[in-house]
Amino acid sequence: MASFRLTRSASRAALLRPSLASSLSILSQSSSTATTIPHFSNSFTRLSHLFPDYGNSRHHFKVSKENLSFLSNFRPGIVWISTSSGVADSSGKGGQPRSSSNKKNDAVVPSWIDVYLPRGIQPYAKLARLDKPIGTWLLAWPCMWSITLASTPGHLPDFKMMALFGCGALLLRGAGCTVNDLLDRDIDTMVERTKLRPVASGLLTPFQGICFLGFQLLLGLGILLQLNNYSRVLGASSLLLVFSYPLMKRFTFWPQAYLGLTFNWGALLGWSAIRGSLDPATVLPLYFSGVFWTLVYDTIYAHQDKEDDIKVGVKSTALRFGDSTKEWTTGFGIACISSLALSGYNADIGWPYYAFLAAASGQMAWQIWTVNLTCRADCNRKFVSNKWFGALIFSGILFGRVVS
């Protein structure tokens, strides 16, 4: 009987695709890699403390039976790249929501980082959430709105400036995630969704995280220095919000409002980068529309962690609103759309803007009233859908400015 089982297992191994065989061979070598330390030159040894220590990680690349079955159907050429910030469904196609019993498997589904990036870089890429770009989209859209709104009527926006702000959004969002993980490393270990993050799991030390944060801020400074002096001062002042935001959930039930003030700073900065100053009548309604928008999507997002938040003792608008969440978020949605309409009116923008604004209103109403606040997967899907809300507003500003 033992020989029969061995024969069957050997025949199964022979049927594995080459890509899977190579992936599993890498996994099988991880234990030997952790115990065998090659001899490096002295110059490299000085920098060795910056590389992750996989051997000492408390949750080193756990692969369950369900994820092995996922790997057996995995093809690097057709890799599914998650855009979520929370759970992912097993098919990668947005199918039926997962039950709460499958929480432990959500965090270890392989992403494109695990497949394509060198092993030493992977923890840093995950620390910056490069595999979850929705945060970058939500940070970048207010910048794009503002840059386009500040452009000359009848002309296209400055695409070079938009590309610059896109890179800045990627860097600043990554820096914010690094700060968040450093300050919350003790809390993250007690939350199911976050306990495998690089710093919380021990894969990266706090010193390595601080070094990476310095690298991110240095690159961000290089982008900021390409703007005018007014925008340099305005952009640098946002760092106070970035560094203090992770602490807010310890003191107030409104950390989502503080995130709104932080994430939508680009609505001010984009205008000043084009015009060299601020027009309060146009820019302030645009900025506060983003704050109200953030209160909508991040309250929905916070419902994923409300059970863990109660255990840990941190606060959120999801806990503050409770069963009244949909009424509160509806009010924030109305305030968001009204502020956007006021900003467009003061900017004397063309009629296409209001047509797209109506479509965006429908998208926001859909996500608020159809979200299942007791389902983590559905909360995450509605949260991720906000990239389309941002795209609709941007399209409205673009076409409205061109015809104005």
C-alpha positions as CSV (number, residue, x, y, z in Angstrom):
1,M,0.0,0.0,0.0
2,A,2.9,2.4,0.8
3,S,4.5,1.7,-2.6
4,F,1.2,2.3,-4.3
5,R,0.8,5.7,-2.6
6,L,4.4,6.6,-3.6
7,T,3.7,5.7,-7.2
8,R,0.6,7.8,-7.3
9,S,2.4,10.8,-5.8
10,A,5.2,10.4,-8.3
11,S,2.8,10.3,-11.2
12,R,1.1,13.5,-9.9
13,A,4.4,15.2,-9.7
14,A,5.2,14.3,-13.3
15,L,2.1,16.0,-14.4
16,L,3.0,19.3,-12.8
17,R,3.7,22.2,-15.2
18,P,7.3,23.4,-15.4
19,S,6.3,26.7,-13.8
20,L,4.8,25.0,-10.8
21,A,7.7,22.6,-10.4
22,S,10.1,25.5,-10.4
23,S,8.0,27.4,-7.9
24,L,7.7,24.4,-5.5
25,S,11.5,23.8,-5.8
26,I,12.0,27.3,-4.6
27,L,9.7,26.7,-1.7
28,S,11.4,23.4,-0.8
29,Q,14.8,25.2,-0.7
30,S,13.6,27.9,1.7
31,S,14.5,25.9,4.8
32,S,18.0,25.2,3.6
33,T,18.4,28.8,2.6
34,A,17.5,30.0,6.0
35,T,20.1,27.8,7.7
36,T,22.9,28.1,5.1
37,I,24.6,31.5,5.2
38,P,27.0,32.1,2.2
39,H,30.2,34.0,2.6
40,F,30.0,37.6,1.4
41,S,32.6,40.2,1.1
42,N,32.9,42.7,4.0
43,S,31.3,45.6,1.9
44,F,28.2,43.5,1.4
45,T,28.1,42.3,5.0
46,R,27.8,45.9,6.2
47,L,24.5,46.1,4.3
48,S,23.2,42.7,5.2
49,H,21.0,44.1,8.0
50,L,18.8,45.9,5.4
51,F,17.7,42.5,3.9
52,P,14.8,40.6,5.4
53,D,15.4,37.7,7.7
54,Y,13.1,35.0,6.5
55,G,14.3,32.5,9.1
56,N,13.2,34.6,12.0
57,S,9.8,35.7,10.6
58,R,7.0,34.5,12.8
59,H,4.8,33.8,9.8
60,H,7.2,32.9,7.1
61,F,5.4,32.2,3.8
62,K,2.7,29.9,5.1
63,V,1.1,27.9,2.3
64,S,-2.1,26.0,3.1
65,K,-3.6,23.1,1.2
66,E,-6.0,25.4,-0.4
67,N,-3.2,27.7,-1.7
68,L,-1.3,24.7,-3.0
69,S,-4.3,23.8,-5.1
70,F,-4.3,27.5,-6.3
71,L,-0.7,27.1,-7.2
72,S,-1.4,24.0,-9.2
73,N,-3.6,26.1,-11.6
74,F,-1.3,29.1,-11.5
75,R,0.3,30.3,-14.7
76,P,2.8,33.2,-14.5
77,G,1.8,34.3,-18.0
78,I,-1.8,34.9,-16.9
79,V,-1.2,36.1,-13.3
80,W,-4.1,37.6,-11.4
81,I,-3.1,40.9,-9.9
82,S,-5.2,42.0,-6.9
83,T,-6.3,45.6,-6.7
84,S,-7.9,45.2,-3.3
85,S,-6.7,46.3,0.1
86,G,-8.4,43.5,2.0
87,V,-9.7,40.1,1.2
88,A,-9.6,38.4,-2.2
89,D,-11.9,35.7,-3.5
90,S,-10.5,32.4,-4.4
91,S,-11.2,32.7,-8.1
92,G,-9.9,36.2,-8.5
93,K,-13.0,37.0,-10.5
94,G,-15.1,38.6,-7.8
95,G,-17.4,35.6,-7.3
96,Q,-19.3,34.7,-4.2
97,P,-18.1,36.3,-0.9
98,R,-15.9,34.2,1.3
99,S,-17.2,33.2,4.7
100,S,-15.5,34.3,7.9
101,S,-14.1,30.8,8.4
102,N,-11.7,31.4,5.5
103,K,-10.0,34.5,6.9
104,K,-6.7,32.8,7.5
105,N,-6.3,31.9,3.8
106,D,-7.0,35.4,2.5
107,A,-3.7,36.9,3.4
108,V,-1.4,34.3,1.8
109,V,-2.7,34.0,-1.7
110,P,0.4,34.6,-3.9
111,S,0.5,38.0,-5.7
112,W,2.6,39.2,-8.6
113,I,5.2,40.3,-6.1
114,D,5.8,36.7,-5.0
115,V,6.2,35.6,-8.6
116,Y,8.2,38.3,-10.3
117,L,10.3,40.2,-7.8
118,P,13.6,39.1,-6.2
119,R,13.1,37.6,-2.8
120,G,15.0,40.3,-0.9
121,I,12.8,43.1,-2.4
122,Q,9.4,41.4,-1.8
123,P,8.9,42.5,1.8
124,Y,9.6,46.1,0.9
125,A,7.2,46.0,-2.1
126,K,4.5,44.6,0.2
127,L,5.3,47.2,2.9
128,A,4.6,49.9,0.2
129,R,1.4,47.9,-0.9
130,L,2.5,47.8,-4.5
131,D,0.3,44.7,-5.0
132,K,-2.7,46.7,-3.8
133,P,-2.8,49.8,-6.1
134,I,-6.3,51.0,-5.0
135,G,-4.7,53.3,-2.3
136,T,-2.6,55.0,-5.0
137,W,-5.7,55.5,-7.2
138,L,-7.6,57.1,-4.3
139,L,-4.6,59.4,-3.5
140,A,-4.0,60.3,-7.2
141,W,-7.5,61.2,-8.3
142,P,-7.9,64.4,-6.3
143,C,-4.5,65.5,-7.8
144,M,-5.7,64.8,-11.3
145,W,-9.0,66.6,-10.7
146,S,-7.2,69.7,-9.5
147,I,-4.6,69.8,-12.2
148,T,-7.2,69.4,-14.9
149,L,-9.5,72.0,-13.4
150,A,-6.6,74.5,-13.2
151,S,-5.8,74.0,-16.9
152,T,-6.6,76.7,-19.4
153,P,-10.2,76.5,-20.8
154,G,-10.3,74.9,-24.2
155,H,-7.0,73.1,-23.6
156,L,-5.8,69.7,-22.4
157,P,-4.2,69.5,-19.0
158,D,-0.4,69.3,-18.4
159,F,0.2,65.6,-18.9
160,K,3.8,65.9,-17.7
161,M,2.6,67.4,-14.4
162,M,0.0,64.6,-14.1
163,A,2.7,62.0,-14.6
164,L,4.8,63.7,-11.9
165,F,1.9,63.7,-9.5
166,G,1.1,60.1,-10.3
167,C,4.6,59.1,-9.3
168,G,4.3,61.2,-6.2
169,A,1.0,59.5,-5.2
170,L,2.7,56.1,-5.5
171,L,5.6,57.2,-3.3
172,L,3.5,59.1,-0.7
173,R,1.0,56.3,-0.4
174,G,3.8,53.8,0.1
175,A,5.4,56.1,2.7
176,G,2.1,56.4,4.5
177,C,1.8,52.6,4.6
178,T,5.3,52.3,6.0
179,V,4.6,54.8,8.8
180,N,1.3,53.1,9.5
181,D,2.9,49.6,9.8
182,L,5.7,50.9,12.0
183,L,3.4,52.6,14.4
184,D,0.8,49.8,14.4
185,R,3.1,46.8,14.4
186,D,1.8,45.6,17.8
187,I,-1.9,46.1,16.8
188,D,-1.4,44.4,13.4
189,T,-0.4,41.2,15.1
190,M,-3.8,41.0,16.7
191,V,-5.8,41.6,13.6
192,E,-6.4,38.7,11.2
193,R,-6.2,40.7,8.0
194,T,-2.9,42.5,9.0
195,K,-0.9,40.0,11.0
196,L,1.2,38.9,8.0
197,R,2.3,42.4,7.1
198,P,6.2,42.5,6.9
199,V,6.9,44.5,10.1
200,A,4.1,42.8,12.1
201,S,5.2,39.3,11.1
202,G,8.9,40.1,11.9
203,L,10.0,39.6,8.3
204,L,11.3,43.2,8.4
205,T,12.7,44.9,11.6
206,P,11.6,48.4,12.6
207,F,15.0,49.7,11.6
208,Q,14.7,48.2,8.1
209,G,11.3,49.9,7.9
210,I,12.7,53.3,8.9
211,C,15.5,53.0,6.4
212,F,12.9,52.2,3.7
213,L,10.8,55.1,4.8
214,G,13.8,57.4,4.4
215,F,14.4,56.1,0.9
216,Q,10.7,56.8,0.0
217,L,10.8,60.3,1.4
218,L,14.0,61.0,-0.5
219,L,12.4,60.1,-3.8
220,G,9.3,62.1,-2.9
221,L,11.5,65.1,-2.2
222,G,13.0,64.8,-5.6
223,I,9.5,65.1,-7.1
224,L,8.5,68.0,-4.8
225,L,11.6,70.0,-5.8
226,Q,10.4,70.1,-9.4
227,L,7.4,72.2,-8.4
228,N,7.2,75.9,-7.7
229,N,8.1,77.4,-4.3
230,Y,4.5,77.8,-3.2
231,S,3.8,74.2,-3.9
232,R,7.0,73.0,-2.2
233,V,5.9,74.6,1.1
234,L,2.3,73.4,0.6
235,G,3.5,69.8,-0.2
236,A,5.9,69.6,2.7
237,S,3.2,70.7,5.1
238,S,1.2,67.5,4.3
239,L,3.9,65.4,6.0
240,L,2.4,66.4,9.4
241,L,-0.9,64.8,8.4
242,V,0.9,61.7,6.9
243,F,2.9,61.0,10.1
244,S,0.1,61.7,12.6
245,Y,-2.8,59.9,10.8
246,P,-2.0,56.3,12.1
247,L,-2.3,57.6,15.7
248,M,-5.8,59.0,15.3
249,K,-7.7,55.7,15.7
250,R,-6.3,55.5,19.2
251,F,-8.0,58.8,20.3
252,T,-11.1,59.4,18.1
253,F,-13.9,57.6,16.4
254,W,-13.2,59.8,13.3
255,P,-9.9,58.6,11.9
256,Q,-11.6,58.4,8.5
257,A,-12.2,62.2,8.6
258,Y,-8.5,62.7,9.4
259,L,-7.6,60.4,6.5
260,G,-9.8,62.5,4.2
261,L,-7.8,65.6,5.2
262,T,-4.6,63.7,4.4
263,F,-5.5,61.8,1.2
264,N,-7.0,64.8,-0.5
265,W,-4.2,67.3,0.0
266,G,-3.4,66.8,-3.7
267,A,-6.6,68.8,-4.5
268,L,-4.8,71.8,-3.1
269,L,-1.4,70.9,-4.4
270,G,-2.4,70.2,-8.0
271,W,-4.0,73.6,-8.4
272,S,-1.0,75.4,-6.9
273,A,1.5,73.5,-9.1
274,I,-0.3,74.9,-12.2
275,R,-1.4,78.4,-11.0
276,G,1.3,79.1,-8.4
277,S,-1.4,80.0,-5.8
278,L,-4.8,78.9,-4.5
279,D,-8.3,80.0,-5.5
280,P,-10.3,79.3,-2.4
281,A,-13.7,79.5,-4.2
282,T,-12.8,76.6,-6.5
283,V,-10.2,74.7,-4.6
284,L,-11.7,74.5,-1.1
285,P,-15.0,72.9,-2.3
286,L,-12.9,70.4,-4.3
287,Y,-10.8,69.6,-1.3
288,F,-13.8,69.1,1.0
289,S,-15.6,67.0,-1.6
290,G,-12.6,64.6,-1.4
291,V,-12.9,64.6,2.4
292,F,-16.5,63.6,2.3
293,W,-15.7,61.0,-0.4
294,T,-13.1,59.5,1.9
295,L,-15.6,59.3,4.7
296,V,-17.8,57.2,2.5
297,Y,-15.3,54.7,1.1
298,D,-13.2,54.4,4.2
299,T,-16.2,53.8,6.5
300,I,-17.2,51.0,4.2
301,Y,-13.7,49.7,4.3
302,A,-13.5,49.9,8.1
303,H,-16.5,47.5,8.5
304,Q,-14.1,44.7,7.5
305,D,-12.2,45.1,10.8
306,K,-14.9,46.1,13.2
307,E,-14.8,42.9,15.2
308,D,-11.0,43.0,15.5
309,D,-11.1,46.7,16.3
310,I,-13.3,46.1,19.3
311,K,-10.9,43.4,20.6
312,V,-7.9,45.6,20.1
313,G,-9.5,48.8,21.4
314,V,-9.1,51.1,18.4
315,K,-11.8,53.3,17.0
316,S,-13.4,54.0,13.6
317,T,-16.5,55.5,12.0
318,A,-17.7,52.0,11.4
319,L,-18.0,51.5,15.1
320,R,-19.3,55.0,15.7
321,F,-22.1,54.7,13.1
322,G,-23.0,51.0,13.6
323,D,-26.4,50.2,12.2
324,S,-26.8,53.8,11.0
325,T,-23.8,53.6,8.6
326,K,-25.8,53.8,5.4
327,E,-27.7,56.9,6.6
328,W,-24.4,58.6,7.6
329,T,-22.6,57.7,4.4
330,T,-25.6,58.9,2.3
331,G,-25.2,62.3,4.0
332,F,-21.5,62.3,3.2
333,G,-22.2,61.3,-0.4
334,I,-24.7,64.2,-0.8
335,A,-22.1,66.6,0.7
336,C,-19.5,65.3,-1.7
337,I,-21.5,65.7,-4.8
338,S,-22.8,69.1,-3.8
339,S,-19.2,70.3,-3.1
340,L,-18.1,69.0,-6.5
341,A,-21.0,70.8,-8.2
342,L,-20.0,74.1,-6.4
343,S,-16.4,73.7,-7.4
344,G,-17.3,73.2,-11.0
345,Y,-19.7,76.1,-11.0
346,N,-17.1,78.5,-9.5
347,A,-14.5,77.3,-12.1
348,D,-17.0,78.0,-14.9
349,I,-16.7,74.5,-16.3
350,G,-18.6,73.2,-19.3
351,W,-21.8,71.1,-19.3
352,P,-20.2,67.7,-19.8
353,Y,-18.9,68.0,-16.2
354,Y,-22.4,67.8,-14.8
355,A,-23.4,64.8,-16.9
356,F,-20.4,62.9,-15.6
357,L,-21.2,64.2,-12.1
358,A,-24.6,62.6,-12.4
359,A,-23.1,59.3,-13.4
360,A,-20.7,59.5,-10.5
361,S,-23.6,60.2,-8.2
362,G,-25.3,57.0,-9.4
363,Q,-22.1,55.0,-8.8
364,M,-21.8,56.3,-5.2
365,A,-25.5,55.6,-4.5
366,W,-25.0,52.1,-5.8
367,Q,-22.1,51.3,-3.5
368,I,-23.7,52.8,-0.4
369,W,-27.1,51.2,-0.7
370,T,-26.0,47.8,-2.0
371,V,-23.1,47.1,0.2
372,N,-23.5,44.2,2.7
373,L,-21.8,45.6,5.8
374,T,-21.6,42.2,7.4
375,C,-19.6,40.7,4.5
376,R,-15.9,41.5,4.4
377,A,-15.6,40.6,0.8
378,D,-18.5,42.8,-0.3
379,C,-17.2,45.8,1.7
380,N,-13.8,45.4,0.0
381,R,-15.4,45.2,-3.5
382,K,-17.4,48.4,-2.9
383,F,-14.3,50.1,-1.5
384,V,-12.2,49.2,-4.6
385,S,-15.0,50.4,-6.9
386,N,-14.2,53.9,-5.9
387,K,-11.5,54.1,-8.4
388,W,-14.3,54.3,-11.0
389,F,-16.0,57.1,-9.1
390,G,-12.7,59.0,-9.3
391,A,-12.4,58.2,-13.0
392,L,-15.9,59.6,-13.7
393,I,-15.2,62.9,-12.0
394,F,-11.9,63.2,-13.8
395,S,-13.5,62.5,-17.2
396,G,-16.2,65.1,-16.4
397,I,-13.6,67.8,-15.5
398,L,-11.5,66.9,-18.6
399,F,-14.4,67.2,-21.1
400,G,-15.9,70.1,-19.3
401,R,-12.7,72.0,-19.4
402,V,-12.1,71.3,-23.1
403,V,-15.5,72.6,-24.2
404,S,-15.6,75.5,-21.8
